[in-house]
Amino acid sequence: MLPYMKIIKSHFEIHSRFRNGIIFLVILIFLLLITLYFYPSSVNSSNNFEELATFQTQIDSLKKEAIKKKKSYKLKPFNPNFITDYKGYVIGMSTEELDRLYAYRKENKWINSISDFKKVTGVSDSLLTVISPLFKFPDWVNNSKKSKSYKEQKYPVKSFAQKEDLNHVTSVTLQKEIGVPDFIAERIIKHRKNINGFISDLQLKDIVGLYDNQRKKILSLYTVKTNKEFEKININKASVKELMEVPYFDFETALEIKDFIDENKGILDFEELGKIEGFSIENIDRIALYLTIN
């Protein structure tokens, strides 16, 4: 029995050198597996974190830029005769539609209605519905469209010599003789003071709330007789300070006009000011009283 057991045991006996070698190999393999398991993961995690952080920064930057542009650019009323390439892009017009508009304007023709714009450019009805409420036509165009279902009232015709000076009329007189409401009469006097006196009858158009029939009645009895002495400003050569002398221009408007003129090497017509974003040419006839092109 014992010899048999001794024979079996001898098959499983390992020399000490082999045993130590096997143990060392196992430890080496174990360490290698641990290294391969943890090290690449940590490197990849670190790289992934850096890439994600960079990507997130770029996204945040783009978001801020988009929000900034959205806040800085808001569509304002504009004259459809003066649509730039950039504005056309913003409102959704195609290059073909813009080209048709430019070709039409190059012939010195004007867009005077929404239907004109549709006919010339060929824009879709859906786009026209969105942008047409922003169209701002000159005052004379709007007035010509107003249908008069009533018989226009006629006022006594007086010569220049027979009329009184518009720069001397009082608020009380306007209320009693013309029938102008007290707050409108006060508005006329205040505006006259703000612009240092009327230089033209046209400036009554500046009075908000003054109806055409009331304005015509006033001008049937009064006119500007005492013009203040002033020299018209050459808009193509004027500084920002000089442009601010025009009653209708504040600092921001004067600065935009100056930049626009410098960029375009001057203008040939006051109507070109309508190309300035947010600039209204409704009162261009009054603005022109203080300016000259040449």
C-alpha positions, 0 to 999 in steps of 0.5 A: 500500500505504501509503495503505491502511494509513494509512486503516485505522489512522485508524479505530482512532485515539482522541483523547487526551481520550476515552482518558483518560476511558475509563481513568478510567471503568474505574478508577471501575468497578473501585473500585466493584466492589471496594467492593461486594464487600468492604464489605457482606461485612465488615459482614454478617460483623461483624453475623453474628458479633455475632448468633451470639455473642449467640445462643450466650450465650443458649443457654449461659444456658438450659443452665446454668439447666436444669442448675441446676434439675435439680440443685436439684430432685430427687424425694423420697418424698412423701405423695400426700395433699399434692401441690401444683400444682407437684409435680403438674406435675413428676411429670406429673399433669394438671390434671384428675387434680389436681382430682379429688385436691383434691376428694377431699381437700376431703371430708376423705378420705385416700389410704391406698394406691396403689390408692386413688390410682389410683381417685381420680385416674385416672392412667395405669398408666405414670405410676403405675408411675413415681411410686408407689415414691415414695409415703410413707404415715404409719407407722400406715397401713403398719402396718395393711397388714402381714398377720400370718400368725403368732399375735401373742405376748402379754406379761404385762399390768402396771399403770403402777405395776408397770412400771419407768421406761423412762428408767432402764433400762440397755442390759444390762437390755434385752439380758438381760430383753428379748433385744434385740441389743446394738447395738439396746440401745445405740441406744435408750440413745443416742437417749434421751440425744440427746432428753434423755429419753423423754417418751412410749412412742411414741418407741421407734418412732424406734429403727431396727431395733427390731422391733414385738414387741421394742418391745411386750415392752419396753413390757410391762415399762417405761414413761415415768414421769419426764417432764421439765418442758417447755412445748409450743411453739406451732408457728404462733407459734414462731421458728426458734430455738424450733422447733430445740428440738424434737429432730426438727428441725435448722436447715434443717427449722425454717427450712422449717417457719417459711417454710411457716407464714408463707406459709400464715398458719398451719396447722390440722393437723400433717399439713399439714407433709407439704406441705413438700418432703422432710418426712416425717410418719412420726414426726408423732405423736412430733413432736406431743408437743413442739408445739401448734397453738393 
